[in-house]
Amino acid sequence: MAARTKTAKERPSYRCTECGWQTAKWLGRCPECQAWGTIDEYGAPAVRTTAPGRVTTSALPIGQVDGRQATARPTGVPELDRVLGGGLVPGAVVLLAGEPGVGKSTLLLDVAAKSASDEHPTLYVTGEESASQVRLRADRIKALDDHLYLAAETDLAAVLGHLDAVKPSLLILDSVQTVASPEIDGAPGGMAQVREVAGALIRASKDRGMSTLLVGHVTKDGAIAGPRLLEHLVDVVLHFEGDRHARLRLVRGVKNRYGATDEVGCFELHDEGITGLADPSGLFLTRRDEPVPGTCLTVTLEGRRPLVAEVQALTVDSQIPSPRRTTSGLETSRVSMMLAVLEQRGRISALGKRDIYSATVGGVKLSEPAADLAIALALASAASDTPLPKNLVAIGEVGLAGEVRRVTGVQRRLAEAHRLGFTHALVPGDPGKIPSGMKVLEVADIGDALRVLPRSRRREAPRDEEERR
């Protein structure tokens, strides 16, 4: 009699204890979470089929669905409402991620206090600090309210218990990586734990019509820690950015099911807390009575918001065989490209053997190509020790052939510069509608742009000496 073959129920199966990934054979390393020695044998689950069941709500024509339930409620922080699309929608789950010390907890504690009211209580759950530590921060930033409830928990069941007791309209969890479920194997912050905690809170938010703000950690590369599934499950993903040595903080929308993802909220972090900046351009400018060599202004777009920023450059005689190239707030590669274009297309040969330092003011980071023209003019102004004309802004991308290319949003950029009192602008060809009272010079290449820079003996000296030789 032939031996009976093993059925699917009798064949062993293997599962990763860290992330739950399953396979039919044993592996030393999990292909999903890349963890070593976490795959254990267990009985393969029986194949199941799901029979049709009773529906909870009947399907309706989309025109008959009540959309008022998804009306956003303002948080009391206008800059955050701008990024969210008007406020927090009941049942929405928002993930806010950022580097340690950037100000996530300070911002959310301010939001918790301003959102709390008699009809809409707020629950703030901290898993990283004690309740007394959060209270000290609340005293410092004046974020106290009788309808703001505070709890320090790291157990998922206890968090859900607080929801039943407080019945909040807004839940803030700081952070999702510190809460764990005892029913799931693995340490807090692991992939399986993060997936379970986020899933439970998302279900609770949808069932209760409660808005939820989750704080997420980031890796050393700046990506959100945990499984990528977390970003797919939540409704809104926000990144909190900023240099810890600068006052400026930016909240940038990455995903938003209720609004646009090209909005940016600007904040200023100080000793008394965090404050929204409706007009942040003042942080990026240095007001002077007289223009200074090596400075040029430009208008950058953060999302759909135009911001006037200042580019500074300094050149000095080098004391070493390989001259220094130091940047702050600018991409080193773009600065190097502008140096090459100025030397080859602009005929400025005094830059190759000098130390060059370039930076932005106020901690803003300029990475878009529209700042190329301002970088090139700042470098040329520093090399010739000649200041650019006062109240001038430069907007445009510079190619390797020296041409000045068009960029998006020129009209919005010019309107912002005109609002702040700037009267002259260098732009690529065909800029569109120009603000009344503003003089705009269209430039085709870097040579045309350099004509706004007064001639200087210092810049022409190297070339005159070459010609004499």
C-alpha positions in Angstrom: 0.0 0.0 0.0 1.4 3.3 -1.0 2.4 5.6 1.8 -0.1 8.4 2.4 1.2 11.8 1.3 1.2 14.7 3.7 -1.6 17.1 3.3 -1.3 20.9 3.5 -2.3 20.8 7.2 0.5 18.3 8.0 3.3 20.1 6.2 5.3 22.4 8.4 5.4 26.2 7.7 7.7 28.9 9.0 7.0 32.4 10.2 9.1 35.4 11.2 8.5 36.3 14.8 9.5 39.9 14.2 7.3 41.0 11.2 5.0 37.9 10.7 6.3 37.1 7.2 5.5 33.4 6.3 7.4 30.9 4.1 7.2 27.2 3.3 10.9 26.6 4.1 13.3 27.7 6.8 15.6 30.7 6.1 18.3 32.1 8.3 17.3 35.7 7.4 13.9 37.2 6.9 13.6 38.7 3.4 10.9 41.2 4.6 12.5 42.8 7.7 16.1 41.6 7.2 16.3 40.2 10.7 18.6 37.2 11.4 17.4 34.1 13.3 13.8 35.1 13.7 12.1 32.5 11.5 10.5 29.6 13.5 8.5 26.6 12.5 4.8 26.4 13.2 1.8 24.6 11.9 0.5 25.8 8.6 -2.9 27.3 8.8 -5.8 25.5 7.2 -7.1 27.0 4.0 -10.3 28.9 4.8 -12.9 30.5 2.7 -15.1 33.5 3.8 -18.8 33.1 3.3 -20.9 36.2 2.6 -22.1 37.8 5.8 -24.5 40.4 7.0 -23.5 43.9 5.9 -23.2 46.7 8.5 -24.5 49.5 6.3 -26.2 49.4 3.0 -24.5 50.7 0.0 -25.8 54.1 -1.2 -25.5 56.2 -4.4 -22.5 58.4 -3.8 -24.7 61.5 -4.2 -26.7 60.4 -1.1 -23.7 60.0 1.2 -23.6 62.6 3.9 -20.3 64.5 3.5 -20.8 66.7 6.5 -19.2 64.0 8.7 -15.9 64.7 7.0 -15.9 68.4 7.7 -12.5 69.5 9.1 -12.4 71.1 12.5 -9.6 73.8 13.0 -6.9 72.9 15.5 -6.3 76.4 16.6 -2.9 76.5 14.9 -3.4 78.2 11.5 -0.1 77.1 10.0 -0.9 73.4 10.8 -4.4 73.8 9.5 -2.9 75.1 6.2 -1.0 71.9 5.7 -3.9 69.7 6.8 -6.3 71.3 4.4 -8.4 73.3 6.9 -8.0 71.2 10.1 -8.6 67.7 11.5 -11.3 65.6 10.0 -13.2 63.4 12.5 -11.9 59.8 12.2 -8.7 60.9 10.4 -5.3 59.5 11.5 -2.3 61.8 11.0 1.3 60.6 11.2 3.8 63.3 12.2 7.5 62.3 11.8 10.7 64.2 12.4 14.2 64.0 13.8 14.8 64.0 17.6 14.7 67.5 19.2 13.1 69.2 16.2 10.0 70.2 18.2 7.3 67.5 17.5 6.2 67.2 21.1 6.1 70.9 21.6 4.0 71.5 18.6 1.5 68.7 19.4 1.2 69.8 23.0 0.3 73.3 21.8 -2.2 71.8 19.4 -3.7 69.7 22.2 -4.3 72.7 24.4 -5.8 74.9 21.7 -8.1 72.1 20.4 -9.4 71.1 23.8 -12.9 72.4 24.7 -15.9 71.3 26.7 -17.5 69.6 23.6 -14.2 68.3 22.3 -11.9 67.0 25.0 -8.3 66.0 24.1 -6.3 63.1 25.3 -2.5 63.3 25.2 -0.7 60.0 25.8 3.0 60.0 26.2 5.1 56.9 26.0 8.6 58.5 26.1 8.2 60.9 29.1 6.5 60.9 32.5 3.4 62.9 33.0 5.3 65.4 35.2 7.8 66.1 32.5 5.0 66.9 30.0 3.4 69.1 32.6 6.6 71.1 33.0 6.7 71.7 29.2 3.0 72.7 29.3 3.8 75.2 32.0 6.7 76.7 29.9 4.7 77.0 26.7 1.4 77.9 28.5 -0.4 74.9 27.1 -2.8 74.2 30.0 -6.5 73.5 29.7 -9.1 71.9 31.9 -10.3 69.7 29.0 -6.8 68.4 28.1 -6.2 65.0 29.7 -2.7 63.6 30.1 -1.6 60.0 30.6 1.7 58.2 30.5 1.2 54.7 29.0 3.2 52.2 27.0 0.6 49.4 26.9 -2.0 49.3 24.1 -4.7 47.9 26.2 -4.3 50.8 28.7 -4.4 53.4 25.9 -7.7 51.9 24.7 -9.0 51.9 28.2 -8.3 55.7 28.5 -10.3 56.2 25.3 -13.3 54.5 27.0 -12.9 56.7 30.1 -12.2 60.1 28.5 -14.1 59.7 25.2 -11.8 62.3 23.5 -12.4 64.1 20.1 -8.6 64.2 19.6 -6.0 61.6 20.6 -2.3 62.4 20.5 0.1 59.5 20.9 3.8 60.3 21.4 5.0 58.1 20.0 3.7 55.0 18.2 7.0 53.2 18.5 6.9 53.2 22.3 3.5 51.5 22.7 3.3 47.7 22.5 0.6 45.0 22.7 1.2 42.1 25.0 -0.6 39.8 22.5 2.1 40.3 19.9 5.7 39.0 20.1 8.5 41.4 19.8 9.9 44.5 21.5 8.2 47.9 21.2 9.1 49.6 18.0 9.3 46.4 16.1 7.5 46.0 12.8 4.9 43.6 14.2 4.2 45.8 17.2 4.0 49.1 15.2 1.6 47.4 12.8 -0.6 46.1 15.6 -0.7 49.4 17.5 -1.3 51.5 14.5 -4.1 49.2 13.3 -5.8 49.2 16.7 -5.8 52.9 17.0 -7.0 53.4 13.4 -9.9 51.1 14.0 -10.7 53.0 17.2 -10.5 56.3 15.4 -12.9 55.3 12.6 -15.4 53.7 15.0 -15.5 56.7 17.4 -15.1 59.5 14.8 -12.0 60.6 16.8 -9.1 62.4 15.2 -5.7 60.9 16.0 -2.2 62.4 15.8 0.6 59.8 15.9 4.2 60.8 16.4 6.6 58.6 14.4 10.4 58.2 14.7 12.7 58.5 11.7 15.8 56.5 10.7 19.3 58.0 10.3 18.5 58.5 6.6 15.4 60.6 7.5 12.8 58.0 6.5 9.9 57.1 8.8 10.9 54.2 11.0 8.8 51.0 10.9 7.0 49.2 8.1 6.0 51.1 5.0 2.5 49.8 5.6 2.1 52.4 8.4 2.2 55.2 5.9 -0.3 53.5 3.7 -2.8 52.9 6.6 -2.9 56.5 7.9 -4.8 59.3 6.2 -2.2 62.1 6.4 1.6 61.9 6.6 3.5 65.1 7.7 7.2 65.7 8.0 8.5 68.1 10.6 11.8 69.6 9.3 14.3 72.1 10.6 17.9 72.6 11.7 18.1 72.3 15.5 20.5 75.3 15.5 18.0 77.5 13.7 14.6 78.9 14.7 12.8 77.9 11.5 10.6 74.8 11.4 8.7 73.5 8.4 5.7 71.1 8.4 5.5 69.5 5.0 2.7 67.4 3.8 3.7 64.1 2.1 0.3 62.4 1.9 -3.1 63.9 2.5 -6.4 62.3 1.7 -8.3 65.5 2.6 -6.3 68.2 0.9 -3.3 69.2 -1.2 0.2 67.9 -0.5 2.1 70.9 -1.7 1.4 73.1 1.3 4.0 74.0 3.9 3.5 75.4 7.4 6.2 77.6 8.8 6.9 77.8 12.6 9.4 79.5 14.8 10.8 77.5 17.8 11.8 79.6 20.8 12.1 79.3 24.6 8.5 80.0 25.2 7.3 77.4 22.7 6.5 77.3 19.1 4.7 80.0 17.0 3.3 79.9 13.5 4.7 82.3 11.0 2.2 83.7 8.5 5.0 85.8 6.9 8.3 84.0 7.4 10.4 85.8 4.8 11.8 88.2 7.5 13.8 85.3 9.0 15.7 84.8 5.7 16.7 88.4 5.1 19.3 90.8 6.5 18.1 94.4 6.4 21.0 96.8 5.5 21.2 100.5 4.6 23.8 99.8 1.9 24.3 96.7 -0.3 27.2 94.4 0.6 29.3 92.5 -1.9 28.6 88.8 -2.2 24.9 88.9 -1.4 21.9 88.3 -3.6 18.2 87.7 -3.0 16.0 85.1 -4.6 12.4 83.8 -4.2 12.0 80.1 -3.5 8.8 78.1 -3.5 8.2 75.9 -0.5 5.1 74.0 -1.7 2.9 76.8 -3.0 4.3 79.4 -0.7 6.9 81.9 -2.0 9.7 82.8 0.4 12.3 85.5 -0.2 15.7 84.2 0.8 19.2 85.6 0.8 22.3 83.9 -0.6 25.7 85.0 0.7 29.1 84.2 -0.7 32.7 85.1 0.4 35.9 84.5 -1.5 39.4 84.8 0.1 42.9 84.0 -1.0 43.7 80.3 -0.3 46.6 79.3 1.9 46.5 75.6 0.8 47.1 74.0 -2.6 43.5 72.8 -2.8 41.1 75.7 -2.2 38.2 75.2 0.2 34.6 74.9 -1.0 32.2 75.2 2.0 28.4 75.5 1.8 25.6 75.9 4.3 22.0 75.7 3.3 23.0 75.1 -0.4 23.7 72.0 -2.3 27.5 71.7 -2.8 27.0 70.2 -6.3 24.9 73.2 -7.5 27.5 75.7 -6.1 30.3 73.8 -7.9 28.3 73.9 -11.1 27.8 77.7 -10.8 31.5 78.1 -10.2 32.3 76.2 -13.4 29.7 78.2 -15.4 31.1 81.5 -14.1 34.6 80.5 -15.0 33.9 79.1 -18.5 30.9 81.1 -19.7 31.2 84.2 -17.5 34.9 84.6 -18.0 35.6 85.0 -14.3 39.0 83.3 -13.7 39.6 84.6 -10.2 37.5 81.9 -8.6 39.6 78.8 -9.3 42.4 79.4 -6.8 40.4 81.1 -4.0 38.6 79.7 -0.9 34.9 80.0 -1.5 32.2 80.0 1.3 28.5 80.2 0.4 25.5 80.1 2.7 21.9 81.1 3.2 20.4 83.2 6.0 18.1 82.0 8.7 18.5 78.3 8.3 16.5 78.0 5.0 17.7 75.3 2.6 17.7 76.1 -1.1 17.7 73.1 -3.3 15.5 74.0 -6.3 17.2 75.1 -9.5 15.4 78.5 -9.4 18.2 79.7 -7.0 21.0 79.1 -9.5 21.0 82.7 -10.8 21.2 84.1 -7.3 24.0 81.8 -6.4 26.0 82.7 -9.5 25.5 86.5 -9.0 26.5 86.2 -5.3 29.7 84.4 -6.3 30.5 86.9 -9.0 29.8 89.8 -6.6 32.1 88.3 -4.0 34.8 87.7 -6.6 34.7 91.3 -7.8 34.1 92.8 -4.4 31.3 94.8 -6.0 27.8 94.9 -4.5 24.7 94.2 -6.6 22.1 97.0 -7.0 19.8 97.5 -4.0 16.3 95.9 -3.9 17.2 93.3 -6.6 16.0 89.7 -6.7 17.3 87.1 -9.1 15.2 84.1 -10.2 16.2 81.5 -12.8 17.9 78.2 -13.5 21.3 78.3 -15.0 22.4 75.6 -17.4 25.9 74.3 -18.1 25.9 76.2 -21.4 25.3 79.4 -19.5 21.7 79.9 -20.5 19.1 81.0 -18.0 16.0 78.8 -18.1 12.5 79.3 -17.1 11.2 78.0 -13.7 7.7 77.5 -12.4 5.7 80.1 -10.5 7.6 83.2 -11.7 4.5 85.4 -11.3 3.9 84.3 -7.7 7.6 84.8 -6.9 7.6 88.3 -8.4 4.4 89.2 -6.5 5.9 88.2 -3.2 9.1 90.2 -3.9 7.0 93.2 -4.8 5.0 92.9 -1.7 8.2 93.0 0.4 9.3 96.2 -1.3 11.8 94.9 -3.9 11.7 97.0 -7.1 14.0 95.2 -9.5 14.2 91.6 -10.7 16.3 89.4 -13.0 14.2 86.7 -14.6 14.3 84.4 -17.6 12.4 85.3 -20.8 8.6 85.5 -20.9 7.9 86.0 -17.2 4.2 86.7 -17.7 2.3 89.4 -15.8 4.6 91.7 -14.0 3.5 93.6 -10.8 2.8 97.3 -11.3 5.8 99.4 -10.4 8.4 96.6 -10.6 11.2 96.8 -13.1 12.0 93.3 -14.5 15.0 92.6 -16.7 14.8 89.5 -18.8 18.1 87.7 -19.3 18.9 85.0 -21.8 22.3 83.8 -20.4 24.8 84.3 -17.6 26.5 87.0 -19.6 23.4 89.2 -19.7 22.9 88.7 -15.9 26.5 89.7 -15.1 25.9 93.1 -16.8 24.0 94.3 -13.7 27.2 93.9 -11.8 29.3 97.1 -12.0 32.7 96.5 -13.5 35.6 96.3 -11.0 39.3 96.5 -11.3 39.6 93.5 -9.0 37.7 91.3 -11.3 39.4 92.5 -14.5 42.9 92.5 -13.1 43.6 88.8 -13.7 42.4 89.0 -17.3 44.5 92.2 -18.0 47.5 90.6 -16.6 46.9 87.6 -18.9 46.6 89.8 -21.9 49.9 91.6 -21.1 51.6 88.2 -21.0 
